[in-house]
Amino acid sequence: MSADFDVIVVGGGGAGIAAALAAVEAGARTLLLDAGPKLGGSTALSGGVFYAAGTSIQQANGFQDDADAMYHHYMTLSRYSVAPSLVRKLCNESAATLDWLISLGVRYTNEGLYFSGCDAVPRGHRPLGAGAEIVERLEGALSQHPVDVALETRVTGLIKASDGSIAGIRCGEDEISAGAVVLTTGGFGGSKEMLTRHFPDHEVGGDYLWYVGAKTCRGDGLNIGAEAGAEIVGHNRGQLSVTHGFSPDNEVQQPGWLVHVNRHGKRFVDETQTYAIVAEQLRRQPGHECYSIFDEDARLSLTRASDRHPTWERDLILRYLNEGKLTKAASLADLAQILGLPVRALKTTVDRYNEACAAGRDPDFLKNPAHMRAIANPPFYAARLKPAILGLTATGLSIDTCAKVLDPNGIWVKGLFAAGETTGGVISEIYTASGNSIANSIIFGRTAGAGSAAFTLGIKQKD
C-alpha cells in the first residue's frame, strides 16, 4: 500500500520551505505543515542576514574570500566545539546557496555586505527586505509546484514501520503516512520548560529576557525526534544578545561610545566588539550584568534615533529615566553609590578612559578611537546591560552532512531528516556572526529536502 506522501516536512520556516521546495523539485509528493497561521516561522521575523564566503557580492566589493578561510575562522572561534563536517559543508555551500536565493529574487545588494562578526572580511549579506523577503521568495517558488500545505497543525509524534524506520506523522488522533519525514520545527525559545531543560543559561537574562523568534517554536522537533530514538546534542547552547531593556526591540549592537563597567567598577571589553563577543564576556561578569556609563554631553548629542540604534535619542533617554530603566546622578561618586559600585574604582576607570580619549588611544582594550567619547560633564547616566535577547537555541537533533538524523550510536534513524534550528552541532556557545542561523537553515533545509526525496523515491523505484 502506497504512502499518503513521499515526503512530509514538519515546520514551515526558512529551513522547512527550502526543504519542501527541494523535495518537490526532485519529484516527491510533498506535504508541508506548520503550527502557525502562516508560513515563515522565525526566519520571517529575522533580519535575514546570510553568512557566506566567496560570494559574487564580496567580489564586486573587492574582497577576496573563500570557504577555507571561513571554515578556519568558524572553527577557531567555536574552539572546535562544533561538528567539523557540518561546518565544512556550510562553508562550502554558502556562496552557491546565496546565489540560489538571489536567483529566486531575494535582493542582496553591494551595500548590504558588512562585517556581521569578527571576521577578517565582511561575510554578512543583508537583504533589502530582511527575513520576510526570504520567506516571500521561497513561498513564491514553492507555489509553482503541487505542494500540499497545512497550517495551524501541530505534529505530536512519528509513525514507525515494523523495521523501525519512520513511516509518517501523528497529529493528535490523525495519522499521515510518508516515505520520509523532515523535521524543521525551529528551536524551543517559546517553551520555558524546554529552555530550562536544554538551555539553562538563558536564566542569566533574568527579568530582561525576551524571545525574538516565533512563539510556535516550542521544541516539537526535539521531543518527537528523541521519542523516535534521535540523539540530542549541543546542550546549553543558544544565542543571547545584550540589551538595556529599554523596549522589546532587537537592537543587539549598542552605541560604541558607551563605557561598560562591571560590578567592580572596571571595564572588561572593547564596547565596539560584535554583540556575540560582548554577550559572551558579559556572561562571565559578576551577576552576568554590567552598567553602561555616559554623560550629559553624550545624551544631548543624540538629536535623533538612528536605524542602527533606534532606542537611543536624547528625549527617549529621559523617558527611560522616568520609567526607572536608567540611573542618573550629579557626580560619578553619587552614581557609584546608587549602583552599589566601588566609588574609587569607578572614578579611576572613568579617569583612565578620559585620558585615553584625550590621547586618541585606548591602551587597555584597543577600542577604535573614532568611537571614544569622554565622560566628563554631569549629570552622569548608567543603564544596566544584560545578555537577555534570546535570538535562537542551538541544542538539537544530531545529523550528518546529508541531514539524516542520527541515534546515540551514530546510526541513521531511517527515514528521518532534520535541518535548521531543530538540529545541533553547527552553532557553538559563541555565535559566529549574524547570518549564521539563516545560512544553516537554508543550506541544510535544501539538503534535507533533496535527501529525503532521493531516499523515498529510491525505495519506490526498487519496489
N, C-alpha and C positions, 0 to 999 in steps of 0.2 A: 504494500500500500504506500503510495507516494505521500511525502510530507506536504503540509499546507504551504510552506515556503522553502526555498533553498537556503536563504539567509534571513535571520531576524537580527536587527540592530536595536539594542536597548539603550536609549538615550539619544536625544536629538540636538546636542550641542555641536561645536565645530568638529570634534572627532567623529561623532555619530553620523552627521550629514556627509562628511567626507567618506566614511566607511560605506554608507548606503549607496553613495554615488559610484564608488569603485566597484561595489558588488554588482550593481545593476548594469554597469557598463561592461562587466565581464559576462553578462548573460544570465545572472542569477535572479530568480523570482524573489523579490526583497520586500520585507516589512520593516518599517522604522517606527518605533514607539517612543513617546516621551511623556513624562509625568506632568509636564506643564501645559498651559493652554496654547502655547505656540512653540515652534522650534527656535533654537538659538542657545539655550542654556546660559552658562557663564560666559561663553565666547561673545555673545551679543552684548553683554554688559561690560566687556573689557575694552582696553584701548586698542586692541587688535594688532599690537606690535609683533612683528615676526623676526626672530633672531636667526640670522643666516650669514654665511661666509662665501666669498667668491661669486657674488651676485652681479648682475648686469648694472644695477644701480650703484654699487660700490665702484665698479669700473668707470662708470660715467662721471663719478666724482673724484676720480684719480686715486682710489685706494686699491692697493694690491692685497688680496687676501685669499685664503683657501681653506679647505676643510681640515687640513693637517694642523694649521695654526689655531683654528677654532677648537679642535679636539684637545690640543695641548693646553690651551688656556682653560677650557672647561674642566678637564680632569684635574689640573693643578689647583684651581680654585676650589673644586669639590673635594680635594685631598683624596682622590681616588676612592671615594665612598659610594660611588655610583657604578652601575654596570658598564664596563668599558665597551662591550659590544653594542649596547643600546645607544650610548653616546656617539660612538663611531658612526652608526647608521644615521643618527640625527644630523650630525655634521655633514656627512657625505651627501645627504639628500636635501639639505636645507635650501641650496640655491635653486635646484630644479623645482622644488615644491613652491618656492616663492614665484618662480616664473609661471608655474601652473596656475597659481592664484591670480596673477596678473592676466593670464590668458582668459580667465573667467570674468575679468572686468574689475577686479579689485585695484584701486588706484594707489599704487605706491609711487611716490614722486622722489626726485632727487633731493628735494627739500625735506622729505620725511626721513632721510637717513641720519642717524645720530648715535652718539655713544650711550647706549642703553645700559651699559655695565662698565666694569673697569678694564675693558679690553684695550689693546694697543691701537685698534682701528674701529671705526663705528660699524656695529653689526645689527643695530636696531632699525627695523624698517616699519615706519608708522603709516598706516593707510589714512587717506583723507577722511573716510567715514567711520573710522575706528572699527571695533569688533562687529558692530551692527552691519557694516558694509560687507565684511567677510561672509557673515551668515546670509545676507541678502543674495550675494552672488552664488553661494553654494546652493541655496534653495532654488535659485533661478535655473542652475544647471540640472538640479535634481528633477525639476518639474518637466524637463524634456524627456523623461523616462517613465515607464509604467511602474512606479513605486507606490506601495500602499503605506499610508501614514496614519497612525493612530495617536491622538493627543489625549492628555489627561488620563493616561493609562499607566498605572504603576505595576511593574512586574514584581511578583512576590517569590518566585522560585524558578528553578530549571528542571526540565524533564530529563531523566536518564534512561537510555536504552538498556537492554539486558546485558550488553557487553561493557556497560559503564560509560559509554560516550554520551555527549549531550545531544538530546533529540528534540529540544523545544523549550518553551517557557510556560510558566503559570502566571495568570493574572487573577488572583483570587481563586474562584472555583473553575475558571475557564483555562483550557489548555490549547496551545497552538504549537504544532509540530514544525520542525525545521531540520535541515541537514547540518546547519551550523548556527551558532549564536555568537554575536559580538557584543560585549559589554562596554558601553561608553557612557555611563551614568554620571560622570563627573566625580567630584570629591565628596566630602562629608561635612563641609562647613555649616550646613543647615541643620546639623544634628548635634546637640550638646552632648548626648550620651556617646556618640561616636568620637567626638573631639576629645572627651575625657579619656576614652579607651586608647585611641590611636595617636593623638597629638596633645598629650598633657601639658606641653609647654605653652599652649595657647592661653593658659591661665595668667601668664605674665602680663597680658593686656589689661587684666582687671576690669574696672568699670568703663574703660575706654574701648573695649573690644567691640568690633562690628565686622560683619562678613559682607564682602562686596559681590560674592558670586550669587548664582541662582538659588533661591530658597528651597527649590525642589531637590537640590543636591544633598542627600541625606545618607549617603554611603550604601545605597542599594546594591551597587555592583560588587562592593567588597563583601557584603553579607551573603548574597546569593552565590557569589563565586566561591567563598570559603565553604559554604554548605556543600558545594559540588566537589570539594577537595582541593581547591586552589590554595597556594601559599600566599600569605600577605607579607610584603617586605617594606623596608624603609620606615620602621617605627619612629614615631615622634618627629616627623618631618612635615613642614608646611612653611608657607611664606608669610611672615608677619612684617608689615611695613610700619614705619614710625608715624605717629600722629600727635598733634597737640590737643585733639579732641574738640576743636572749635566748632566743627559741624560734620555731619556724615558725608564727607567729600573725600574721594580717593586721591588726595593730594599727598603723594608719598615722598616727594622731594621737597625739603624745606629750604627757605632762603639761605644762601650761603654765608651771609653776613652775621647770622646768629652765632652765639658762642654757647656751646653745650658744656655744662658743668655737672658732675655727679654729686652725690650726697656728701662727698668730702670737699666740695667746692673746687674741684680740679677739672680741667679739660681732659678728654680721653680719646678724641678722634678729630680728624680733619672734617669739619662740618659740611664740606662740599662733596664728600665721598658719596657714592651711589647709595640709594636707600637700603639695599641689601646689606652693605657693609656697615652702615650706621646702625641698622637694626641689630645686626649680629653683635656689634660692640656694646650696644645698649643693653642687650640681654645679659651681658657679663657684669654690668654695674650693680652696685648695691640697690636692692629694691626693683631692679630691672627698669629704672627710670632715670631721668636727668632733668635739668632745668635749662631752658634756652633763655639767655640773658641779652637784653638790648636796652637802648636808652631812648630818650625823647626825640633826639635828632633822627634816629632811625625810624621812629613812628611817623614823624612829620614828613619824612621823605617818601612815604607810601601814599602818593597822591591818588593812585588808582590801583585796583587789583589787576593782576596780570592773568593770562590764561594758565601760566605755569604755576602761579601761586594765588589762586582765587580767594583764599581766606585772609590774605594779607593786604589790608587797606587801612589807612590811619583812623577812619571813623569806626570801622569794624573792630579795630583793636580796643577802642573804648567800650564798644558793646560787649565784647568778650570779658572785659574788666568788670562791667556791671553784672554780668552773668556768673561771675566767680570763676571764670576759666583762665584768668591771668592774675598775677600779683604785682602790685605797684608799691614803690617806696621812694622816699625823698633822698635816701642815701644807700650806698651799697651795704653798709653795716646794718641798716634797718632791714634791707631786703634779705640779707643773710639770716637775721634773727627771725624774721617772719617765716622763712622757708626751713629753718632749723639747720642751716649750713654753718660751718665754722667761719666766723667773720674774717679772721686773719687770712685763711686760705682763699676765700673768695676775693678779697681785696688784692692779695698777691697775684692771683690768677688774672684778674682784670688789668692790674698794673702792667704785668708782663705782656699781656695781649696788646695793650695800648702802645707799649714801647715797640712791639713788633709791627704794629700798623704804621707808626711813625718811620720806622726803618725800612718798611716795604718788604719785610721778610719774616715769615713765621719759622722760628728756629726749632720749634717743638714738633709740629705736625705737618710742616711744609705746605700749608694751605696757600692756595693761589692768592697773591696779594690783591688781585682785582676784586676779590670778594670780602676783603677785610675792612671793617669799619670800627673805629674806636668807640668804646663805651665810656663816655665822659660827662654828658650833660643830663642832669636829673630832670624829671623823675626817671627811675630805673624800673624795668619790667622783667618779669620772669614767667615763662609758660612751661608747664610740665610736659615732658615728651615721653611717650611710651611706645613700645612695639606692639601695636594693637589693631592694625588694619589687616584682617585675615584675607589675603588675596587668593590663596589656594592651599590645598592639602596635598602632600606628596607621599603619603603612605598608600600602598595599593597592591593590586594583584601582581604576582610575578609573571613576566612574559619573556619570550625570546625575541630575536630580531625579526621573526615572522609574525609577531604579535600573538603567538599562541600562548595560552595561559598554562602555567606550569604548577605541578603539585610540589610539596616539600621535598620530594626526591628528584626534582628536576624533570619529571616526566609530564608530557603534554596531557592535559585533561581533554581528551579527544573531542573535537567539535566545538571547543570553546576558544574564543579570541577576545582580546580586550585592547583598549587604546585610551590615550589621554590621561586625565586626572584620576581615572579609575585604577591606573596602574602605578607601580612603584619602580624604583631602580634608575630613573632618569634624572630626577631632581634631588639634590642633597639638602643638608641642613642650611647651606648657603645658596640662596637663589642666584643663579649665574648672571642673569640680566633680564631686563624687560623683553618680552617676546619669547622667552624660553618655553613657557607653557603653551602658547599658541603653536609654535613650531612642533613641539612634542605631540600635541593633539592632532594637527593636520597630517603630519608625516606618518605617524603610526595609525591614525584613522584610515588613511588610504591603504596602508599595508594590511591592516586587519580586514578591510572590505575585500580587497583583491585576494587575500589568502583564504578567507572563508568561502568565497565563491569558487576558487580553484579546488578547494577540498571537496565541497559538496557536489560540484559538477563532475569532478573526477570520480566520485563514488557512483554517481548516476551513470556515467559512461561505462564503468566496469559492470554495473548491473545489466 
